Amino acid sequence: MESRLFGLSAKTALVTGGSRGIGLALAKGLANQGADVAIVSRTEEQLETAGRQIRAETHSNVWTFTFDLANTESIEDLFASVVAKTEGIDILVNCAGTTIRGPAEDVDLITWNEVIEVNLTSAFVLSQAFCRHRRDANKAGKIINIGSLTCHGARPTTAAYASSKGGLLMLTKTLAVEWAKYNINVNAIGPGYIATELTEPLWSDEEFDRWVLSKTPLARWGRPDDLVGAAVLLASRAGDFITGQIIYVDGGWLALL
Ligand SMILES: NC(=O)c1ccc[n+]([C@@H]2O[C@H](COP(=O)([O-])OP(=O)(O)OC[C@H]3O[C@@H](n4cnc5c(N)ncnc54)[C@H](OP(=O)(O)O)[C@@H]3O)[C@@H](O)[C@H]2O)c1
């Protein structure tokens, strides 16, 4: 058993959205602490490149699973194949996410449903499968959901995204109180504005960029690596008594009046 507060050796983590951006940084960050990792996303080539990169930099075992999480009915099968390959998952990081931006009155239901399915429903179904897996093995587990500043407040043009992330925060709290009896800790990380492919339309917009810098006391966009410390804390022994929380890693955004 890992005795160090922050070590993850002999642990295996499943990280959705692990092919790029925040998910890739988290998968690599957990692997740097000794964990083996399984990563999931839709784009095979990018996923394989990420897998090779994590292996080369960390020497951990890395497994890749090409899968569309909007396909919620097949998530149980995905989880079963992950368990079969890895021989068991100790840590689940629900990071895959998507967004659409536009006036709420014009959002069509197909788009709304896709955002809710990928950001919220897939996290729920994967968490269910993870819970049964840990419960049946009589083992503890850690779930980390990647929330957002929209777990706390709203912005125009983000109705589906903000609703999915608000739901993800309440899911985090509900599962934390319900699965404490199985020793499954459920927490969330709320990133501030992080420069990734998802936010490219924002950071490449000069006016938006100025607004983000003016609202962030640390006066910069976050980098995916900025989130690794919180994830390692929540995944490791140091986080054993932390559950039902969201840790905002936002450069001070929510502290500013
Ligand atoms: N960047 C920010 O400022 C920020 C702030 C707050 C919260 N977040 C959250 O952080 C998470 C990661 O965001 P990011 O900025 O790193 O975004 P990103 O660079 O666009 O990465 C998104 C990841 O999710 C995967 N993904 C998207 N849709 C998927 C689907 N249907 N099935 C399987 N995988 C899917 C993507 O791979 P494929 O496209 O190949 O499937 C990719 O690996 C999201 O939940 C996002 O809401 C980001």
The ligand as an SDF file (V2000), in Angstrom:
LIG
                    3D

 48 52  0  0  0  0  0  0  0  0999 V2000
  -10.3970   25.0510  -20.6920 N   0  0  0  0  0  0  0  0  0  0  0  0
  -11.0610   25.6770  -19.7250 C   0  0  0  0  0  0  0  0  0  0  0  0
  -10.9380   26.8870  -19.5190 O   0  0  0  0  0  0  0  0  0  0  0  0
  -11.9960   24.8980  -18.8490 C   0  0  0  0  0  0  0  0  0  0  0  0
  -12.5650   25.5880  -17.7670 C   0  0  0  0  0  0  0  0  0  0  0  0
  -13.4400   24.9030  -16.9490 C   0  0  0  0  0  0  0  0  0  0  0  0
  -13.7180   23.5770  -17.1780 C   0  0  0  0  0  0  0  0  0  0  0  0
  -13.1560   22.9370  -18.2320 N   0  0  0  0  0  0  0  0  0  0  0  0
  -13.5080   21.5290  -18.4130 C   0  0  0  0  0  0  0  0  0  0  0  0
  -12.3450   20.7520  -18.5070 O   0  0  0  0  0  0  0  0  0  0  0  0
  -12.6180   19.6010  -19.3130 C   0  0  0  0  0  0  0  0  0  0  0  0
  -11.5510   19.5000  -20.3960 C   0  0  0  0  0  0  0  0  0  0  0  0
  -11.5890   20.6960  -21.1500 O   0  0  0  0  0  0  0  0  0  0  0  0
  -10.3810   21.1580  -22.0960 P   0  0  0  0  0  0  0  0  0  0  0  0
  -10.3560   22.6240  -22.0180 O   0  0  0  0  0  0  0  0  0  0  0  0
   -9.1680   20.3600  -21.8320 O   0  0  0  0  0  0  0  0  0  0  0  0
  -11.0240   20.7700  -23.5110 O   0  0  0  0  0  0  0  0  0  0  0  0
  -10.4020   20.1210  -24.8380 P   0  0  0  0  0  0  0  0  0  0  0  0
   -8.9970   20.5380  -25.0340 O   0  0  0  0  0  0  0  0  0  0  0  0
  -11.3960   20.4050  -25.9010 O   0  0  0  0  0  0  0  0  0  0  0  0
  -10.4130   18.5580  -24.4760 O   0  0  0  0  0  0  0  0  0  0  0  0
  -11.6220   17.8700  -24.3690 C   0  0  0  0  0  0  0  0  0  0  0  0
  -11.3260   16.3930  -24.2310 C   0  0  0  0  0  0  0  0  0  0  0  0
  -12.5740   15.6820  -24.1250 O   0  0  0  0  0  0  0  0  0  0  0  0
  -12.6660   14.7380  -25.2080 C   0  0  0  0  0  0  0  0  0  0  0  0
  -14.0550   14.6230  -25.6090 N   0  0  0  0  0  0  0  0  0  0  0  0
  -14.8820   15.6140  -25.9990 C   0  0  0  0  0  0  0  0  0  0  0  0
  -16.0800   15.1170  -26.3540 N   0  0  0  0  0  0  0  0  0  0  0  0
  -15.9970   13.7660  -26.1600 C   0  0  0  0  0  0  0  0  0  0  0  0
  -16.8970   12.6900  -26.3660 C   0  0  0  0  0  0  0  0  0  0  0  0
  -18.1270   12.8880  -26.8530 N   0  0  0  0  0  0  0  0  0  0  0  0
  -16.4770   11.4360  -26.0670 N   0  0  0  0  0  0  0  0  0  0  0  0
  -15.2210   11.2060  -25.6060 C   0  0  0  0  0  0  0  0  0  0  0  0
  -14.3380   12.1920  -25.3940 N   0  0  0  0  0  0  0  0  0  0  0  0
  -14.7150   13.4420  -25.6810 C   0  0  0  0  0  0  0  0  0  0  0  0
  -11.7730   15.3430  -26.2860 C   0  0  0  0  0  0  0  0  0  0  0  0
  -11.3270   14.3830  -27.2460 O   0  0  0  0  0  0  0  0  0  0  0  0
  -12.1250   14.1370  -28.6410 P   0  0  0  0  0  0  0  0  0  0  0  0
  -12.6330   15.4720  -29.1160 O   0  0  0  0  0  0  0  0  0  0  0  0
  -11.1440   13.4860  -29.5410 O   0  0  0  0  0  0  0  0  0  0  0  0
  -13.2290   13.2050  -28.2670 O   0  0  0  0  0  0  0  0  0  0  0  0
  -10.6130   15.8290  -25.4440 C   0  0  0  0  0  0  0  0  0  0  0  0
   -9.8010   14.7490  -25.0480 O   0  0  0  0  0  0  0  0  0  0  0  0
  -14.0370   19.7830  -19.8470 C   0  0  0  0  0  0  0  0  0  0  0  0
  -14.9350   19.0780  -19.0420 O   0  0  0  0  0  0  0  0  0  0  0  0
  -14.2660   21.2840  -19.6880 C   0  0  0  0  0  0  0  0  0  0  0  0
  -15.6260   21.5930  -19.5390 O   0  0  0  0  0  0  0  0  0  0  0  0
  -12.3030   23.5690  -19.0770 C   0  0  0  0  0  0  0  0  0  0  0  0
  1  2  1  0
  2  3  2  0
  2  4  1  0
  4  5  1  0
  4 48  2  0
  5  6  2  0
  6  7  1  0
  7  8  2  0
  8  9  1  0
  8 48  1  0
  9 10  1  0
  9 46  1  0
 10 11  1  0
 11 12  1  0
 11 44  1  0
 12 13  1  0
 13 14  1  0
 14 15  2  0
 14 16  1  0
 14 17  1  0
 17 18  1  0
 18 19  2  0
 18 20  1  0
 18 21  1  0
 21 22  1  0
 22 23  1  0
 23 24  1  0
 23 42  1  0
 24 25  1  0
 25 26  1  0
 25 36  1  0
 26 27  1  0
 26 35  1  0
 27 28  2  0
 28 29  1  0
 29 30  1  0
 29 35  2  0
 30 31  1  0
 30 32  2  0
 32 33  1  0
 33 34  2  0
 34 35  1  0
 36 37  1  0
 36 42  1  0
 37 38  1  0
 38 39  2  0
 38 40  1  0
 38 41  1  0
 42 43  1  0
 44 45  1  0
 44 46  1  0
 46 47  1  0
M  CHG  2   8   1  16  -1
M  END
$$$$
